[in-house]
């Protein structure tokens, strides 16, 4: 069995707040809770949108916070990340691509692929031919589980659907035709959802930072107000092809709220 802690979208800042939230307080609460209750996990995946606007300072302090984890941490990029700043402060496994922050994690019974869907200058996602070729080359005969930031399908979350993976057809054609991919774990949308895409199960996760409001009543980016919902992370168990995902609240909503 492989046990994984899955966190996403900390939007970490080394100073100040984001939408009235202190992201340092939230991330510390998540890591402290994980260390106290899930230090037996094999590793943690942090699936993108790691930092805010101070690229160098945010990544530098984020690395200090992640160093407090009692289990190995595998960070990923999202639309708010910067590959150069990321690489300057955070470690990657030797399986990582040279030009993209995309890599594999091998366990005795499965392969876990952490993909890079970052598109420079956009909040939407991209999966170019180079990344597709890498993915094709890393699909083995083992069951494969994919972590990615941008969803490759519309989730009926109207505003988030505007900034999903832009070139999703080629990605889905590949993973469906090859047949090894058993599950997709997706960040970006700051809400828990689940379903299937072309028969492959997927799940999204609430953020370590702020939560997006439900799609109704309707909202737009100008009127965006985070939902008054507690954050959570995922506890994943993968065993003999079976997957269990537990959404785990690690602190009250009020933790880190400053205005």
Wavefront OBJ file of the C-alpha trace (Angstrom):
o trace
v 0.000 0.000 0.000
v 1.092 3.567 -0.745
v -0.131 6.359 1.507
v 0.099 9.896 0.148
v -0.749 13.270 1.604
v -2.082 15.569 -1.109
v -2.119 19.339 -0.628
v -2.710 22.059 -3.193
v -2.777 25.811 -3.805
v -1.108 27.275 -0.710
v -0.585 30.636 -2.509
v 2.243 31.211 -0.047
v 3.511 34.730 0.645
v 6.491 35.558 2.836
v 4.669 38.680 4.063
v 1.165 40.120 4.126
v -2.178 38.499 3.379
v -4.100 37.272 0.339
v -7.846 37.949 0.304
v -7.747 38.554 4.053
v -5.898 35.297 4.769
v -2.434 34.762 6.225
v -1.145 31.909 4.032
v 1.802 31.223 6.336
v -0.559 30.393 9.208
v -2.607 28.055 7.023
v 0.379 26.171 5.614
v 1.942 25.765 9.055
v -1.355 24.393 10.381
v -1.502 21.886 7.528
v 2.081 20.681 8.004
v 1.694 20.487 11.795
v -1.507 18.433 11.419
v 0.125 16.127 8.873
v 3.183 15.616 11.073
v 1.013 14.825 14.070
v -1.401 12.426 12.381
v 0.101 11.153 9.115
v 3.859 10.945 9.558
v 3.548 7.321 8.393
v 2.678 8.475 4.858
v 5.151 7.664 2.104
v 5.271 11.201 0.737
v 3.329 14.412 0.189
v 2.401 15.981 -3.163
v 1.835 19.755 -3.316
v 0.024 20.263 -6.608
v 0.768 23.822 -7.664
v 0.078 27.508 -7.129
v 2.781 27.526 -4.509
v 3.558 31.249 -4.219
v 2.393 34.835 -4.676
v 4.078 37.795 -6.381
v 7.468 37.944 -4.594
v 8.957 35.054 -6.537
v 12.387 34.829 -4.909
v 11.249 35.678 -1.372
v 8.154 33.495 -1.441
v 9.947 30.399 -2.715
v 12.804 30.916 -0.251
v 10.498 31.040 2.769
v 8.201 28.336 1.389
v 11.209 26.020 1.297
v 11.782 26.704 5.002
v 8.187 25.788 5.825
v 8.259 22.619 3.716
v 11.479 21.565 5.441
v 9.395 21.062 8.599
v 7.584 18.132 6.964
v 8.417 14.754 8.460
v 7.805 13.044 5.105
v 9.291 13.745 1.636
v 7.561 16.581 -0.246
v 7.088 16.644 -4.020
v 6.131 20.176 -5.145
v 4.538 20.997 -8.508
v 3.880 24.117 -10.575
v 0.563 25.851 -11.213
v -0.467 28.975 -13.084
v 0.891 31.304 -10.362
v 4.319 29.676 -10.277
v 7.636 30.478 -11.928
v 9.861 27.641 -13.085
v 13.143 29.483 -12.573
v 12.214 30.719 -9.104
v 10.929 27.250 -8.198
v 14.146 25.519 -9.238
v 16.269 28.051 -7.360
v 14.777 27.049 -3.981
v 12.995 23.698 -4.239
v 14.431 20.263 -4.943
v 13.240 17.995 -7.724
v 13.783 14.250 -8.163
v 16.278 13.035 -10.775
v 13.402 11.928 -13.019
v 12.414 15.574 -13.689
v 12.477 17.001 -17.212
v 15.167 19.577 -17.940
v 12.805 22.258 -19.264
v 9.623 21.489 -17.322
v 8.839 20.656 -13.703
v 7.451 17.263 -14.575
v 8.645 14.006 -13.000
v 7.786 10.483 -11.882
v 7.700 8.766 -8.510
v 8.064 4.978 -8.555
v 6.703 2.611 -5.920
v 6.736 -1.185 -5.992
v 3.195 -1.446 -7.340
v 2.539 1.818 -9.195
v 3.900 4.918 -10.922
v 2.905 8.429 -9.847
v 3.410 11.173 -12.430
v 3.491 14.849 -11.427
v 2.800 16.957 -14.501
v 3.644 20.527 -15.454
v 0.588 22.293 -16.943
v 1.922 25.836 -16.491
v 1.414 28.249 -19.418
v 3.603 31.344 -19.198
v 1.513 34.523 -19.061
v -1.833 32.781 -18.570
v -3.991 31.389 -15.770
v -5.132 28.626 -18.124
v -3.058 25.494 -18.564
v -1.018 24.035 -21.393
v 0.400 20.614 -22.226
v 2.732 20.943 -25.203
v 4.181 18.259 -27.470
v 7.392 17.962 -25.418
v 5.402 17.269 -22.270
v 3.128 14.857 -24.136
v 6.140 12.953 -25.456
v 7.599 12.714 -21.938
v 4.273 11.454 -20.613
v 4.052 8.834 -23.357
v 7.577 7.672 -22.545
v 6.761 7.308 -18.850
v 3.658 5.165 -19.255
v 4.901 1.708 -18.316
v 3.085 -1.537 -17.701
v 2.446 -0.483 -14.090
v -0.780 1.222 -12.985
v -0.218 4.973 -13.225
v -1.710 7.796 -11.144
v -1.434 11.382 -12.365
v -1.209 14.613 -10.370
v -1.786 17.802 -12.365
v -2.744 21.394 -11.656
v -5.215 22.296 -14.406
v -8.285 20.120 -15.050
v -8.460 18.629 -18.561
v -12.244 18.988 -18.638
v -15.006 21.416 -17.729
v -16.188 20.907 -14.131
v -19.354 23.032 -14.385
v -17.606 25.631 -12.252
v -18.148 28.472 -14.744
v -15.325 30.845 -13.856
v -12.775 28.101 -13.215
v -13.761 26.392 -16.478
v -12.511 29.485 -18.315
v -8.947 28.727 -17.144
v -8.737 24.942 -17.413
v -6.201 23.024 -19.510
v -6.411 24.638 -22.947
v -5.268 21.720 -25.128
v -7.053 18.945 -23.282
v -7.974 16.724 -26.263
v -4.434 15.562 -27.040
v -3.774 14.864 -23.375
v -6.966 12.845 -22.964
v -6.409 10.971 -26.216
v -3.004 9.860 -24.959
v -3.971 8.691 -21.494
v -7.122 6.963 -22.709
v -5.501 5.180 -25.653
v -2.556 3.903 -23.628
v -4.723 2.587 -20.788
v -2.289 2.716 -17.867
v -3.675 5.852 -16.184
v -6.073 4.860 -13.419
v -6.806 8.176 -11.670
v -6.282 11.941 -12.045
v -5.694 14.181 -9.001
v -6.233 17.841 -9.890
v -5.603 21.174 -8.130
v -6.388 24.731 -9.308
v -10.136 25.019 -8.660
v -10.059 25.430 -4.848
v -13.103 23.152 -4.463
v -13.576 19.404 -4.007
v -15.232 17.696 -6.974
v -15.054 14.199 -8.409
v -16.228 12.282 -11.448
v -14.896 10.567 -14.554
v -13.459 11.841 -17.814
v -13.617 9.360 -20.686
v -14.023 6.682 -18.041
v -10.989 7.688 -15.956
v -11.832 8.771 -12.392
v -10.691 12.190 -11.213
v -10.835 14.237 -8.035
v -10.116 17.871 -7.231
v -9.243 19.291 -3.850
v -9.944 22.338 -1.737
v -6.998 24.665 -1.241
v -4.631 24.969 1.688
v -5.310 28.712 1.349
v -8.742 30.181 0.492
v -11.727 28.278 -0.912
v -13.560 29.293 -4.071
v -17.307 29.900 -3.726
v -19.815 27.438 -5.127
v -20.967 28.217 -8.692
v -24.391 29.336 -7.483
v -25.264 32.057 -6.774
v -23.312 33.207 -9.826
v -20.163 35.289 -9.368
v -17.385 36.740 -11.479
v -13.763 37.639 -10.791
v -14.675 41.219 -9.931
v -17.125 40.069 -7.264
v -15.050 37.095 -6.090
v -15.221 36.547 -2.336
v -13.679 33.398 -0.821
v -16.139 30.950 0.666
v -16.272 30.843 4.478
v -15.248 27.182 4.412
v -12.468 25.443 6.302
v -9.482 24.236 4.272
v -8.566 20.591 3.928
v -6.008 18.264 2.422
v -6.309 14.772 1.016
v -5.151 11.482 2.486
v -4.748 8.966 -0.334
v -4.425 5.211 -0.013
v -3.493 3.250 -3.136
v -3.447 -0.532 -2.768
v -3.759 -3.240 -5.420
v -5.475 -0.816 -7.788
v -7.931 0.462 -5.208
v -7.950 4.161 -4.336
v -9.369 5.849 -1.247
v -9.341 9.625 -0.842
v -10.171 11.128 2.547
v -10.812 14.886 2.622
v -9.260 15.938 5.918
v -9.975 19.248 7.660
v -6.808 20.356 9.431
v -7.929 23.605 11.064
v -11.054 25.741 11.603
v -12.043 28.278 8.966
v -10.991 31.109 11.277
v -7.340 29.993 11.337
v -5.315 32.610 9.476
v -8.227 34.939 8.748
v -7.037 38.488 9.481
v -9.596 40.710 7.788
l 1 2 3 4 5 6 7 8 9 10 11 12 13 14 15 16 17 18 19 20 21 22 23 24 25 26 27 28 29 30 31 32 33 34 35 36 37 38 39 40 41 42 43 44 45 46 47 48 49 50 51 52 53 54 55 56 57 58 59 60 61 62 63 64 65 66 67 68 69 70 71 72 73 74 75 76 77 78 79 80 81 82 83 84 85 86 87 88 89 90 91 92 93 94 95 96 97 98 99 100 101 102 103 104 105 106 107 108 109 110 111 112 113 114 115 116 117 118 119 120 121 122 123 124 125 126 127 128 129 130 131 132 133 134 135 136 137 138 139 140 141 142 143 144 145 146 147 148 149 150 151 152 153 154 155 156 157 158 159 160 161 162 163 164 165 166 167 168 169 170 171 172 173 174 175 176 177 178 179 180 181 182 183 184 185 186 187 188 189 190 191 192 193 194 195 196 197 198 199 200 201 202 203 204 205 206 207 208 209 210 211 212 213 214 215 216 217 218 219 220 221 222 223 224 225 226 227 228 229 230 231 232 233 234 235 236 237 238 239 240 241 242 243 244 245 246 247 248 249 250 251 252 253 254 255 256 257 258 259
